[in-house]
Amino acid sequence: MPLLVNGARVDLARPTGDMIRAHPYLEEKAKLLRSQPARIVEPKDLLYVQQREFAVTTPKDGSVSILGSDDATTCHIVVLRHTGSGATCLTHCDGSDTEAEVSLIMSSVKSFSNSTGCGRLEVHLVGGFNDDRQLSQKLTNQLLRAFDLQPEDVHLVTFCVTELNDREEQDIHFPIIYGIAVNVKTAEIFPATFPEKGPDEDLRSAHVLTGAPLTNIYDAKTEQLQIGPYFWGPFPHVDFWLEQDDAQILQNLSTSPLAEPPHFVSHIRSTLTFLKEHPFPSRSLFPDKKPRIYKKNEEGLWEQVCSDKI
């Protein structure tokens, strides 16, 4: 079934600008979202989702109330929610395999909603900007087509991407919103930043840098965050990259060097250092081939639990 806006099918044969003009409601909603200052989301009750990760849960979750992700430049953050069950998925897409990724998140939300007679699937797309290489526009188009190919109706509710998330400063384009959060209990979506992006931030980033597919990191039934097991070989030319100055790393390892947040280079250096220290994670990180399991403690923070206690 098709991708719908206000009950009407989206005409994907036309440019996205035409779609926006045909549905001014989308532009108004994007304007409202852009006007909100980014809220700082503390780690309590938060599940942070990195690039090429997704997590899905429901309002019944006793551990996680907020799903969030940031540092999106050309990437898009996608929230898919079933209004009947409240099942909510957040993912951070970079265009690596969009069609397969959309099918995956659709299945994950439907698995919590099959017994719900009423309700509909709603999608919210945020991220990207008018970048020089038009990577944002390409990803926007991929996501729209992928949702339009799904067997179920999907209602596009928020569309704050690419040209609707762009600002210009001295002839340089930047995203307005770099990150969002969704409150699983209330369905509120808002611009957000996150002081804590863990646990296992470097490990999860290394997984992405080595070419990982989209990965589910959360089991809502057990309320456990599950990282790995991940496997890779020695990262090519890691010493060369670690020797480069900040400008070289920014220029060569970013899709949009001029628009990256200030901590981009330090984050990449930290990830590269981690890859150098763990060339064979099957030996150093996952010798028993079991995931690293985390549960929220009484303070609402992630705490690692031994796999033999699960």
N, C-alpha and C positions, 0 to 999 in steps of 0.2 A: 504494500500500500504506500501511498505517497507521503512526502513531507508536506505538512500543512501549516499555513499561517492564518489564524482567524477562520479556520474551516475551509480555506481555499488552497488548492494545490499550488506549490511554488513552481514557477516556470523556470527550470534550470537552463533552458536554451538561451535565455536572455542574460545580459550582464547583471552582476549583483546590484549595481547602481539602480537598474530598472526595478529590481525586486524591492529595494528600499523605498523607492518612490511609489511603488504600487501598494506598499504596506507602511504608511507613515507611523503607525503604532510602534513598529520596530525601532525606528529612528528616535522617537520620543523616549522609549524605554532605555535605549543606549545612552541618550543624553542625560537621563536621570541617574543612571549608574555611573557615568563619567564624572558627574558633579559631586559625587560623594568622596570625601577624603578617605584614603586607605586606613583601615583600622589595624592596629597592632594586635595580633592574635597570640596570646600566651600559650605555652604548651599544654596547660591543663585541659583535659577533655578533647584535645586536638589530635587528629590523624593527618600528618603532613604527607602529601603525595608528590614524589619527584617526577621528573620527565620519564616518559615511557613506563609509568606505573599507573595502576588504578586501584581504587578501593570502593567497595559498596557496603552499605549498611542500612538499617531501618531506624525509625524513631524509638523502637523498643530497646535499642542498644544502651546498656547501662554503663559503658566505658567511653564511648566516643559520641560527642555532640556536634563536632565541627570537622568537616573535611576541607582541606585547602591546599593550594599550590601557588607558587609565584616564580619570578625570574623568567617569565615568558616574554620573549621579544617577537620572533617570527612564529613561535609555537602558539597553539591555542589550548585553552583550558575548557574542558567540556563537562557539563553537569547534565546527567540524564536522571529523571525522576518519574516514578509512577505515582500519580496523585491519589490512587486508592490505597495502596499499601504503604506509601511514604518511602519505599525503597529508593535510595539515592546513591548514584555512582558519580565520582569525580575522577577525571583522568587528564593527563598533560600530554597532548599529542604534538609530534614534531614532523609528521608527514612520512614517517618511515614505511608504514603499511596501513594506510588509513582505513581501507575497506575492511580488512580483517580485524582491525582494532574496534571499529564501530560494531561489528557483529559480536565481538567478545563482550563489550560493555552492555549491549542489548540483552544478550543471554544472561549476564550476571544480574541485571535488574529484574528481568522476567522470572528468574528462578525464585525471587522473593515475592512475586506478585501473581503467580499462577492461580492461587486460590481466591484472589480478590475479584469479585464480580464487577465492581464499578471502578471508575477511574480511567486515566489515560496517560500515555507516555509523553513527557514534555522535555525538550532539550534546550539548553542554554549554552551559547558559544561566546567566549570572551578571549580576546588576545590578538596579536599581530598588529601590523601598522603598514603604512605605505613604504615598504623597504625597497631599496634600489633593485634587488634581484627578483622582486615580486614573489618571494617565497610565501609570504603571508596570504596573498591572493590565491596562490595555487592551493594552499592548505584549506583555505575557506571553501573553495570550489570542491575539493576532494571530500570534505566533511559533509557538505550539502548533498552531494551525489550519493555518498555512502548511506546517509540516513534515508534518502529518497528510495533506495533500493531495498529497504527492509520490508519484511512481509507485514508488519504492523504499521498502523498510523502513528506517526511521530509529529508532535506539534512544536514548531519552533516558537519559543516564547521570548528568548533574549538573544539578540544578534548584535553584539558589541565587538566586532572584529574588523581588522584591516582598516578601510577608510573611515569606519565609525569609531576607531580606537586610535586615531592618529593625531599627533600635534607636530607643528613645525617650529623650529627655532633656528634662526640664521641659516636658512635653507637646508637644515638637517632635520630628518623626520625621526620621531620617537613614538613608542606606544604611550598612551595615557595611563592605562591600567596594565600593570605587570603581573598582578596576582589577585586571586579571589578566594573567598571562603563561602561555604554553604552550611547553614545550620540545619542539620538533619531533622531536628524536632519541629522547627517552624517553617522550613523551606526558604528562609531568607538567604539571598545571595548578595554579597557586598565586596568591594575592593579591600584587599588585605595584604599585610606583610607579616612575616613570621620570624621572630628572633631565633627560634629553634627549628631545625629542619631534620631532626633525627627521629629515632636512633639510627646508628650505622650510616650516617650521611655519606662518608667517603666510600664505604663499601657499595652502597646503592648507586652512587654516581659512577663508580668504576664499572659497575655492571652495564650502565648505559653507554659509557665511553668505549666499551669493548663490543658494542653492537647488539645489545640485548633486544629481544622483542618485548612488546607490551606485557607487563607482569602484574598479576593480582597479588597484593601484599597483605590482605586482611581477610580473616575468617570471622564473619559477623556472628556465626553460631556459637563459636567459643570465645569471641571477643579477644582474639589474639592477632597481633602483628607478626607475620612470618616473613623473614628475610632469607632468601636462598633455599637450598644450596645453589651457589653460583659457581660456574667454572669458566676459566679463560686461560690462555697461554700468555707468555711474556709480551707486554705491550710494545709494538714496533717503535724503535727510536725514542724510547722514553727518556734516556739520558740526554739526547739531543734537545728534546723539548724542554726539559728542566733547565738546560743551560741558556735558553733564549730569554731575551728581555721581555718586559710586559707587553710592549708594542707588538712584538712578533707573535706572542701567544694570542693576543687579542685579534690580530689581523688574520691569523691562520686557523684558529680553533673556534671562531664564532661565525654564525651565519649573518650577524649584523653588528660589526665591530663598534660603530659609532653610537649604538643605542643600548649597549649592555649596561646593567647596573654596576656600580663601582666595585663590588666584590667579585666580579666575574673572574678576573685573572687569579686572585688568591684561591678561589674555589677550584679552578682548573689545576693550579699548582699542587694543591692539597690532594686532589684526585690522582694526578700523575705520580706523586710521591707514594701514595697508597699502592698504586699499581706496580711501582718499582719494588716496594717492600713485600708485595704478595704476587710474584709472577705465576705461582701455581696455587690458587686458593683451595684446590682439592686437598693440598697438604697442610697449608697453614691456617685456613679458616674453616674448612668443612671436611675434616679428616673422617668423620663418621657419616658424611653425606646427609646430615640432618639440618633442617633450617634453624636459624637463630630465632627463638620465640620470645616475644615480649607481651606483657599484660600491663594494664594500667594498675597502679597501686592506689592506696587510699587518698593520696594527694592528687590523683588524676594524671600522674606522670608514667611514662613507659619504664618498665623494669624487666630486665631479662630473667627468664625462668629456665631452669634446667629441663632439657627435653625428656629426661627420664621421669619427670614429675607430671608430665602432661597426661 
